[in-house]
Amino acid sequence: MHNKTIKELSALLHSKQVSATELTRHYLGRIDANQYNAFLHVDHERSLAQAAAADVRLAAGNAGPLTGVPIAHKDIFVTKGWRTTAGSKMLANYESPFDATVVDRFAQAGMVTLGKVNLDEFAMGSANENSAFGAVKNPWDTLAVPGGSSGGSAAAIAARLAPAATATDTGGSIRQPAAFCGVTGIKPTYGRVSRFGMIAFASSLDQGGPIAQTAEDCALLLNEMIAFDERDSTSLTVEQGNVAEDYTRDLNQPLNGLRIGVPKEYFGEGLASDVESAVRAALDEFVKLGASLVEISLPKTALSIPTYYIIAPAEASSNLSRFDGVRYGHRAAEYRDLQDMYRKTRAEGFGREVQRRIMVGTYVLCHGYYDAYYVQAQKIRRLIADDFQAAFADKCDVIMGPVAPTVAWDLGAKANDPVANYLADIFTLSTSLAGLPGMSIPVGFGQGEKNAKRPVGLQIIGNYFNEAKLLNIAHQYQQVTDWHTRTPDGI
Ligand code: GLN
């Protein structure tokens, strides 16, 4: 049952071959037995109550395609009635009085919340080792990291603890864990998924999206996830009137004539040979499907790391100032005065990486440094976006390359080396800085004894609002390959 896709589960639910309650019990049993530290909060009673309500809708014949299908939410989307921690001690006992728009939309669609999944603290990380509640293990190889920051979401799909998960991507946090865990994820165009109730990290970059087994499932999830939200000041809409986009509409379009841009900067020094060969084999498969490969250049790629690691901490330092021991969450037990209370609360509540970013962010926003760092980074951000537009203008329809330079690394290997983590983001940051949609699909495994079970992801980047095209491309690939159906041993 747990290897079924959302599409398949939906058919079983609608034909009454399985009930939402049975399905929910099945997944809750798997979650209870999981050894990956993927879930932070589960509440059987709550999930089963939602399942019972879904069964009523299914019986009454007013169910939608997602009604009764279980979903896990990244613990950065606030949820009424469940704790929301953002992976931080600061919010260890926080319960929101309202649901995030994304959570609410899926609940309205009749999806059953299975629980909240682990993540890097405030979504800052590339390995899920920055969670205050412990690292998540990669279900393919429990000695490896699952990727971050949506490590819990990706691990939950890989271990079949849920058929669907929400995730967020600020600089790669949907694509990179999806790649490391051998599952499918898409980060839509910035502004397409509501950020209302998604705890803010870097507001000009943060974007929600789904992780699931297949591109088709991601399309079904995006149909609910994407909608204009007046409560999010950067919510975008391209719909005519009130007709929502159907992300499944182009899934079956042939790929004849598709021009795939292959950036030379994504295949240079630093790319592991096993990742390169899996990615190149996937590109060959696209050629068989009728596409052509065009070499392109994204010359500012290397600048994406310093640019992102100025802008994201700057925004984080501002966003996280609200965690002051007064309005939300943790407060130090003993203090002398207000200043001391702030200092102790924030020193106790935030982990090392979050503190590092607050310090870097505060520094680059300081009077005297602002022009030299922050303003400069904003200018380079524009140049990075221009690189993509130059490629899309006349050379290619989409861009493909690796998601990350290597397969998942060992737990602990980079835990005390922030820069090593930052460098591993090299292929995902530019897309985020440009606000473009990007996707990760499984295309093979690493080589050598150690890496043989560690998945490789292919990144597919499109122009603004081209989500349906990305899903079409990924779906066509998944029709002729079976990497997305593979599961870790024993699952
Ligand atoms: N790894 C990046 C960071 O640590 C991206 C994280 C994310 O996308 N949330 O900031």
Boltz pocket constraint, residues with backbone or C-beta under 6 A from the ligand:
constraints:
  - pocket:
      binder: B
      contacts: [[A, 122], [A, 123], [A, 124], [A, 125], [A, 126], [A, 148], [A, 149], [A, 168], [A, 169], [A, 170], [A, 171], [A, 172], [A, 173], [A, 174], [A, 201], [A, 312], [A, 421], [A, 425]]
      max_distance: 6.0
